[in-house]
């Protein structure tokens, strides 16, 4: 079934499943910085076909409601649940203290014990809304993470990087590749 050619007065229904609203399609102005200028330029040039393709799929009422719900820490949506879960995880890390030095007065970070098992960073709670929600976040924290203060986490990252460089240098030496002068010099530990 072909749709009618879009006009400025064409009414479009919101794509949200429970939304009863229908507005002229030019009110579905995209909020994304890439599409918005093209959409507005197409409207100015009376290119309604392009503007119709670039429009947002949900009405402004639904978008405002979703934005308010995502910013409300007491909301009922998945995003609010993930945000609350992240704050609960952070407070638990602050209570437990650093796994290396025991500090509780530093900025705490959820460190993955084995980087190979890492699903995603716990602090990116928006990502978790589409990948298992608050329950998946908590499972990741319980099974794969340890609380580390910022200085300890930085020193751990430095140690991993140093080991990786040492492995590459050793493999180059074993392969008979001539090492540069800087690789042969002994390292000074500056931490």
Number of C-alpha atoms within 10 A of each C-alpha: 3 4 5 7 9 17 16 15 10 15 15 19 16 21 15 13 7 8 13 10 16 15 15 14 23 21 15 22 21 22 13 9 8 10 16 17 14 16 23 18 13 17 17 11 9 13 16 20 13 15 28 23 12 19 21 23 18 20 25 18 12 16 16 11 11 14 11 12 17 19 13 14 15 12 14 11 14 19 24 22 19 27 24 17 20 20 13 13 21 19 13 13 22 20 14 16 21 25 14 13 11 13 17 15 11 14 15 25 23 22 22 22 13 9 11 7 12 14 14 15 16 25 18 13 24 16 15 22 19 10 14 13 20 21 14 16 24 18 12 19 20 11 11 17 20 19 26 28 24 16 15 19 19 11 12 15 12 13 13 11 12 11 12 12 13 13 12 11 18 14 12 13 12 10 9 9 10 11 12 9 7 8 13 9 8 7 8 6 5 4 6
